[in-house]
């Protein structure tokens, strides 16, 4: 997104816990924003500003680089009744995200420069988080002919993906990795071997057999994950594996990284916190692709977030209309909304349970995604754009989807009490979200 025309007023965030792994920062202090950039950062009371300045008391809060979600579905164009770029950008801001990457499975597909430009223009009008388009790998996401990467990158696309559909052809994926390498962008793949996953509704195992639902084996993901890793080795391209869900995938990613292959990976909050047990009662809000897996898979994914095998936590925010999720389980669409619960889920299941510390969470939600996708943000260094998130890591709240800013209500966390809540989101020095009082 382009910078806004008029500069926002000076902003002083006083007394918060400043956490920025990009510069090894983890201490209580003050942060000053002037003309949309970080001007001063230091210990409590050291940062001062004469003249007009808005001061926000951040005592007991964490001040971090703004979160960056490299994987969400904003549905516009084509499904504006489900979500729009504006409602998605505002929901992102409410979740502490200062930037999101919009997947291309829209209608029409984001597979050309005009479609990329449309998303950027709509985002500029939204007043919410920055929105970066991801272009399609193949024209129409049909898996046959490469889209024109150069034109899309020139228009503002930051990566390519056919997410929602796996790239079945190994030759097409090889060519995509070679082509994307010339533009310095990642290729993000939905890892799913379609013949193994066909008609599957949940994880394959004892639970799926008991519920009478066709299962999707872990190998459906893992076969494509290792194929992509090997193609990245062949081409030198950057493969980014979307929404990993299995212990086996973690082992394969670790294998690739140990050999210097340019592979990065993401995991979603729901795969870090929920298991296939959530499907009990045929709750369609627990239906997603890849499906919720076993407790052993969750433990492996959590460990991978801790040790850096998985680089990024991304939401895979996927709103659906209420009526769609009211169908029988096997016929209901996959996906849940995640922008407004991601921070609290991650704090509740990872930080408060001692799996990872706060700096690691900020690294996975802010620093790493910005760095790997070469996006603005991911740091609070002096002179950088002031994209910031302020949150209370201990605030308890009960999830009520009816209060979401997203149009989507399909959340498996409805009614659950979580810990951790955003109190301020700042983009380019402008406050774009404060919770209602």
C-alpha positions as CSV (number, residue, x, y, z in Angstrom):
1,X,0.0,0.0,0.0
2,X,1.1,3.5,-0.6
3,X,1.8,6.0,2.2
4,X,-1.2,8.2,3.2
5,X,-1.0,11.8,2.2
6,X,-1.2,13.7,5.5
7,X,1.1,12.8,8.4
8,X,-0.5,11.6,11.6
9,X,0.1,13.3,14.9
10,X,3.0,12.4,17.1
11,X,2.3,9.3,19.4
12,X,4.1,8.4,22.6
13,X,3.7,4.9,23.9
14,X,4.8,5.1,27.5
15,X,5.8,2.3,29.9
16,X,5.1,-0.8,27.8
17,X,7.2,-3.9,27.5
18,X,9.1,-3.4,24.2
19,X,9.6,-6.7,22.5
20,X,11.4,-6.8,19.1
21,X,13.4,-9.9,18.4
22,X,14.8,-8.2,15.2
23,X,17.0,-6.1,17.4
24,X,17.1,-8.2,20.6
25,X,14.9,-5.8,22.4
26,X,12.9,-7.0,25.5
27,X,12.6,-4.3,28.2
28,X,10.2,-1.8,29.7
29,X,10.4,1.6,28.0
30,X,8.9,4.2,25.8
31,X,8.4,4.5,22.1
32,X,7.9,7.7,20.1
33,X,6.3,7.9,16.7
34,X,6.7,11.1,14.6
35,X,5.6,11.6,11.0
36,X,4.6,7.9,10.7
37,X,8.0,6.6,11.7
38,X,9.7,5.4,14.9
39,X,11.7,8.4,16.1
40,X,12.7,7.4,19.6
41,X,12.9,4.2,21.7
42,X,14.4,3.8,25.1
43,X,14.1,3.2,28.7
44,X,11.2,4.5,30.8
45,X,11.2,8.3,30.9
46,X,14.2,8.7,28.5
47,X,12.1,9.4,25.4
48,X,10.6,12.9,25.4
49,X,8.8,15.1,22.9
50,X,7.9,18.7,23.1
51,X,4.8,20.0,21.5
52,X,1.6,18.2,20.4
53,X,1.8,14.5,21.1
54,X,-0.8,11.9,22.1
55,X,0.5,9.8,25.0
56,X,-0.8,6.3,25.6
57,X,-0.2,4.6,28.9
58,X,1.1,1.1,28.0
59,X,1.8,-0.1,31.5
60,X,1.3,-3.9,31.7
61,X,1.1,-4.1,27.9
62,X,3.4,-5.4,25.3
63,X,4.5,-3.1,22.5
64,X,5.8,-5.0,19.4
65,X,6.2,-4.8,15.7
66,X,2.8,-5.1,14.0
67,X,1.8,-8.7,13.3
68,X,1.9,-9.8,9.7
69,X,-0.4,-12.5,8.3
70,X,1.0,-14.0,5.1
71,X,-2.1,-16.2,4.5
72,X,-5.7,-15.0,4.6
73,X,-8.7,-15.0,2.3
74,X,-10.6,-11.7,1.9
75,X,-13.1,-13.1,-0.7
76,X,-13.2,-9.9,-2.7
77,X,-13.8,-9.8,-5.7
78,X,-16.7,-12.3,-6.1
79,X,-17.9,-13.2,-2.6
80,X,-18.4,-9.8,-1.0
81,X,-21.4,-11.1,1.0
82,X,-18.9,-13.3,2.9
83,X,-16.0,-10.8,3.4
84,X,-14.6,-7.7,1.7
85,X,-11.2,-6.3,1.6
86,X,-12.4,-3.5,3.9
87,X,-14.0,-5.8,6.5
88,X,-11.1,-8.1,6.4
89,X,-8.6,-5.3,6.8
90,X,-10.5,-3.9,9.8
91,X,-10.8,-7.4,11.3
92,X,-7.0,-7.8,10.8
93,X,-6.4,-4.5,12.7
94,X,-8.6,-5.7,15.5
95,X,-6.5,-8.8,15.8
96,X,-3.3,-6.7,15.9
97,X,-2.3,-7.3,12.3
98,X,-0.8,-4.3,10.6
99,X,-0.4,-6.2,7.3
100,X,-2.0,-9.2,5.6
101,X,-1.4,-11.1,2.4
102,X,-4.6,-11.8,0.4
103,X,-4.7,-15.2,-1.3
104,X,-5.8,-15.2,-5.0
105,X,-8.7,-17.7,-4.9
106,X,-11.2,-14.9,-5.6
107,X,-13.7,-14.7,-8.4
108,X,-12.2,-13.8,-10.8
109,X,-8.9,-15.3,-9.7
110,X,-6.1,-12.8,-8.9
111,X,-3.9,-14.0,-11.8
112,X,-3.1,-10.7,-13.7
113,X,-1.9,-7.2,-13.0
114,X,-5.4,-5.6,-13.2
115,X,-6.7,-7.9,-10.4
116,X,-3.7,-7.2,-8.3
117,X,-4.2,-3.4,-8.8
118,X,-7.9,-3.7,-7.8
119,X,-7.0,-5.3,-4.4
120,X,-4.4,-2.6,-3.7
121,X,-6.9,0.2,-4.5
122,X,-9.6,-1.4,-2.4
123,X,-7.2,-1.8,0.5
124,X,-6.1,1.9,0.4
125,X,-9.7,2.9,0.9
126,X,-10.3,0.5,3.8
127,X,-8.5,2.4,6.7
128,X,-7.4,-0.9,8.1
129,X,-4.3,-3.1,7.9
130,X,-2.1,-3.0,4.9
131,X,-3.1,-5.6,2.3
132,X,-0.5,-7.2,0.0
133,X,-1.9,-9.3,-2.9
134,X,-0.6,-12.8,-3.6
135,X,-0.9,-13.7,-7.3
136,X,-1.9,-17.0,-8.7
137,X,0.7,-19.5,-9.8
138,X,-1.4,-20.7,-12.7
139,X,-4.0,-18.9,-14.9
140,X,-7.4,-19.4,-13.3
141,X,-5.7,-21.6,-10.7
142,X,-6.3,-24.4,-13.2
143,X,-2.8,-25.8,-12.8
144,X,-2.0,-25.8,-16.5
145,X,-0.4,-22.5,-17.6
146,X,1.7,-20.2,-15.5
147,X,0.3,-16.8,-14.8
148,X,2.5,-13.7,-15.7
149,X,4.5,-13.3,-12.5
150,X,6.4,-10.3,-13.7
151,X,3.3,-8.2,-14.4
152,X,1.7,-9.1,-11.1
153,X,4.9,-8.3,-9.1
154,X,5.1,-5.0,-11.0
155,X,1.6,-4.3,-9.9
156,X,2.3,-5.1,-6.3
157,X,2.0,-8.9,-5.7
158,X,4.5,-10.1,-3.1
159,X,4.3,-13.9,-3.7
160,X,2.4,-16.5,-5.9
161,X,0.2,-19.3,-4.8
162,X,-2.7,-21.5,-6.0
163,X,-3.8,-21.9,-2.4
164,X,-7.0,-23.7,-2.0
165,X,-5.8,-26.0,-4.8
166,X,-2.5,-28.0,-4.9
167,X,-0.2,-27.6,-7.8
168,X,-0.5,-31.1,-9.0
169,X,2.0,-30.9,-11.9
170,X,5.6,-31.3,-10.6
171,X,6.8,-29.7,-13.9
172,X,4.6,-26.7,-13.4
173,X,5.9,-26.3,-9.9
174,X,9.5,-26.6,-11.0
175,X,8.9,-23.9,-13.6
176,X,7.1,-21.7,-11.1
177,X,10.0,-21.9,-8.7
178,X,12.5,-21.0,-11.4
179,X,10.4,-18.1,-12.7
180,X,9.6,-16.7,-9.2
181,X,13.3,-16.9,-8.3
182,X,14.0,-14.2,-11.0
183,X,11.7,-11.9,-9.1
184,X,12.9,-12.7,-5.6
185,X,9.4,-13.9,-4.4
186,X,8.3,-17.1,-2.6
187,X,6.0,-19.7,-4.1
188,X,3.5,-20.7,-1.5
189,X,2.0,-24.1,-2.0
190,X,-1.1,-25.9,-0.6
191,X,0.4,-29.3,0.0
192,X,-2.2,-31.9,-0.8
193,X,-1.9,-35.0,-3.0
194,X,-5.4,-34.9,-4.5
195,X,-6.0,-38.6,-5.1
196,X,-5.3,-39.4,-1.5
197,X,-7.3,-36.5,-0.1
198,X,-10.3,-36.9,-2.5
199,X,-13.7,-36.5,-0.7
200,X,-12.0,-36.5,2.7
201,X,-13.6,-34.5,5.5
202,X,-11.3,-34.9,8.5
203,X,-8.1,-36.6,9.6
204,X,-7.9,-40.3,8.7
205,X,-7.9,-42.5,11.8
206,X,-9.9,-44.1,14.5
207,X,-12.0,-40.9,15.0
208,X,-13.0,-40.7,11.3
209,X,-13.9,-44.4,11.3
210,X,-16.1,-44.0,14.4
211,X,-17.8,-40.9,13.0
212,X,-18.3,-42.5,9.5
213,X,-16.4,-39.7,7.7
214,X,-13.9,-40.2,4.9
215,X,-10.5,-39.3,6.2
216,X,-7.5,-37.5,4.8
217,X,-4.2,-39.3,5.7
218,X,-1.2,-37.3,6.8
219,X,0.7,-38.7,3.8
220,X,-1.5,-36.6,1.5
221,X,0.2,-33.5,2.9
222,X,3.6,-35.0,3.3
223,X,4.0,-36.4,-0.2
224,X,3.6,-33.0,-1.7
225,X,5.7,-31.3,1.0
226,X,8.7,-33.5,0.2
227,X,8.1,-33.0,-3.6
228,X,8.2,-29.2,-3.1
229,X,11.3,-29.3,-1.0
230,X,13.1,-31.4,-3.6
231,X,12.0,-29.1,-6.3
232,X,13.3,-26.1,-4.3
233,X,16.6,-28.0,-4.0
234,X,16.6,-28.5,-7.8
235,X,15.8,-24.9,-8.7
236,X,17.2,-22.8,-5.8
237,X,13.7,-21.2,-5.6
238,X,12.0,-20.2,-2.3
239,X,9.2,-22.7,-1.5
240,X,6.9,-21.7,1.3
241,X,4.7,-24.5,2.6
242,X,1.3,-23.3,3.7
243,X,-0.6,-24.5,6.8
244,X,1.4,-27.5,7.9
245,X,-0.5,-29.9,10.0
246,X,1.5,-33.2,10.6
247,X,4.4,-34.4,12.5
248,X,5.8,-36.0,9.3
249,X,5.7,-32.6,7.6
250,X,7.8,-31.1,10.4
251,X,10.4,-33.8,10.0
252,X,10.6,-33.2,6.2
253,X,11.0,-29.4,6.6
254,X,13.7,-30.0,9.2
255,X,15.4,-32.4,6.7
256,X,15.3,-29.7,4.0
257,X,16.6,-26.9,6.2
258,X,19.5,-29.0,7.5
259,X,20.6,-29.4,3.9
260,X,20.4,-25.7,3.1
261,X,17.3,-25.9,0.9
262,X,15.3,-22.6,0.6
263,X,12.2,-23.9,2.3
264,X,10.1,-21.9,4.8
265,X,6.8,-23.0,6.4
266,X,3.8,-21.7,8.3
267,X,1.4,-23.2,10.8
268,X,-2.1,-21.9,11.8
269,X,-3.2,-21.3,15.4
270,X,-5.9,-23.9,15.1
271,X,-3.4,-26.6,14.2
272,X,-1.4,-25.6,17.3
273,X,-4.3,-25.8,19.7
274,X,-7.0,-28.2,18.5
275,X,-7.1,-31.8,17.6
276,X,-9.5,-34.0,15.6
277,X,-11.5,-34.4,18.8
278,X,-13.0,-31.0,18.0
279,X,-15.0,-32.7,15.2
280,X,-17.0,-34.7,17.8
281,X,-20.6,-33.8,17.3
282,X,-20.0,-33.1,13.7
283,X,-19.1,-29.4,14.4
284,X,-18.5,-27.9,11.0
285,X,-16.6,-25.1,12.5
286,X,-13.9,-27.7,13.1
287,X,-13.8,-28.6,9.4
288,X,-10.8,-27.3,7.6
289,X,-8.2,-28.3,5.1
290,X,-5.7,-29.6,6.1
291,X,-7.8,-31.1,8.8
292,X,-7.3,-31.0,12.5
293,X,-4.9,-33.9,13.3
294,X,-3.8,-35.8,16.4
295,X,-2.4,-34.7,19.8
296,X,1.0,-36.0,18.6
297,X,0.9,-33.8,15.5
298,X,0.0,-30.7,17.6
299,X,2.9,-31.4,20.0
300,X,5.3,-31.7,17.0
301,X,4.0,-28.5,15.5
302,X,4.4,-26.6,18.8
303,X,8.0,-27.9,19.1
304,X,8.6,-26.8,15.5
305,X,7.4,-23.3,16.3
306,X,9.7,-23.3,19.3
307,X,12.9,-24.4,17.5
308,X,12.3,-22.4,14.3
309,X,11.6,-25.4,12.0
310,X,8.3,-23.6,11.3
311,X,9.1,-20.0,10.6
312,X,5.7,-18.3,10.6
313,X,2.3,-18.5,12.3
314,X,-0.4,-17.5,9.8
315,X,-4.2,-17.5,10.2
316,X,-5.5,-19.0,6.9
317,X,-8.5,-16.7,7.7
318,X,-11.4,-18.2,5.7
319,X,-14.8,-16.7,6.3
320,X,-17.9,-18.5,5.1
321,X,-21.6,-17.6,5.2
322,X,-23.6,-19.1,8.1
323,X,-25.8,-21.1,5.8
324,X,-22.8,-22.8,4.2
325,X,-21.5,-24.1,7.5
326,X,-25.0,-25.4,8.5
327,X,-24.8,-28.2,5.9
328,X,-24.0,-31.8,6.8
329,X,-20.3,-32.1,7.8
330,X,-19.1,-33.8,4.7
331,X,-20.8,-31.2,2.5
332,X,-19.8,-28.1,4.5
333,X,-16.9,-25.9,3.2
334,X,-13.5,-26.0,4.8
335,X,-12.1,-23.1,6.8
336,X,-12.6,-20.8,9.8
337,X,-12.1,-17.2,10.6
338,X,-8.9,-16.5,12.5
339,X,-7.7,-12.8,12.4
340,X,-9.4,-11.7,15.6
341,X,-8.5,-14.8,17.7
342,X,-5.0,-15.6,16.5
343,X,-3.1,-13.7,19.1
344,X,-5.2,-14.9,22.0
345,X,-5.1,-18.5,20.8
346,X,-1.3,-18.4,20.5
347,X,-0.8,-16.8,23.9
348,X,-3.2,-19.2,25.6
349,X,-1.9,-22.4,24.1
350,X,1.8,-21.5,23.6
351,X,3.0,-18.7,25.8
352,X,0.9,-19.1,28.9
353,X,1.5,-22.9,28.9
354,X,5.3,-22.4,28.6
355,X,5.8,-23.8,25.2
356,X,7.4,-20.6,23.9
357,X,8.2,-17.2,25.3
358,X,6.8,-13.9,24.1
359,X,9.8,-12.9,22.0
360,X,9.5,-16.1,20.0
361,X,5.8,-15.5,19.5
362,X,6.5,-11.9,18.2
363,X,9.2,-13.4,15.9
364,X,6.8,-15.9,14.4
365,X,3.9,-13.4,14.0
366,X,5.7,-10.2,13.1
367,X,9.4,-10.3,12.3
368,X,9.7,-13.5,10.3
369,X,6.7,-13.1,8.0
370,X,7.8,-9.5,7.2
371,X,11.4,-10.6,6.6
372,X,10.6,-13.7,4.5
373,X,8.0,-12.0,2.3
374,X,10.1,-8.8,2.1
375,X,7.3,-6.7,3.5
376,X,7.3,-3.4,5.4
377,X,7.3,-3.8,9.1
378,X,8.6,-6.6,11.4
379,X,10.7,-4.2,13.4
380,X,10.5,-1.1,15.6
381,X,14.0,0.2,14.7
382,X,14.4,4.0,14.6
383,X,13.5,5.4,11.2
384,X,11.2,2.5,10.2
385,X,7.5,2.8,9.4
386,X,5.6,2.8,12.7
387,X,3.6,-0.4,12.2
388,X,2.9,-1.4,15.8
389,X,0.8,-3.7,18.0
390,X,0.1,-3.1,21.6
391,X,-1.5,-5.9,23.6
392,X,-2.3,-7.1,27.1
393,X,-1.0,-10.6,27.3
394,X,-3.1,-11.5,30.4
395,X,-6.5,-10.0,29.6
396,X,-9.2,-12.7,29.6
397,X,-12.1,-12.6,27.3
398,X,-14.8,-14.9,26.0
399,X,-15.0,-15.3,22.2
400,X,-18.3,-14.0,20.8
401,X,-18.2,-14.2,17.0
402,X,-21.2,-11.9,16.8
403,X,-18.8,-9.1,17.9
404,X,-16.2,-9.8,15.2
405,X,-15.4,-7.0,12.7
406,X,-15.1,-9.7,10.1
407,X,-18.3,-10.7,8.3
408,X,-17.4,-14.3,9.1
409,X,-18.7,-16.0,12.3
410,X,-17.3,-19.5,11.7
411,X,-15.0,-20.0,14.7
412,X,-14.4,-23.2,16.7
413,X,-13.4,-21.0,19.7
414,X,-16.9,-19.5,20.2
415,X,-17.7,-19.4,23.9
416,X,-14.1,-20.2,24.9
417,X,-12.3,-18.0,27.4
418,X,-8.9,-16.9,26.0
419,X,-6.0,-14.8,27.4
420,X,-4.5,-12.0,25.5
421,X,-6.1,-9.0,23.8
422,X,-5.1,-6.2,21.4
423,X,-5.4,-2.7,22.9
424,X,-3.9,-0.6,20.0
425,X,-2.9,-1.2,16.4
426,X,-0.9,1.4,14.5
427,X,-0.1,1.5,10.8
428,X,2.3,4.2,9.5
429,X,1.9,6.1,12.7
430,X,-1.9,6.2,12.6
431,X,-4.0,4.4,15.2
432,X,-6.3,2.2,13.1
433,X,-7.8,0.2,16.0
434,X,-8.8,0.7,19.6
435,X,-11.1,-1.7,21.3
436,X,-14.5,-0.2,22.2
437,X,-14.7,1.0,25.8
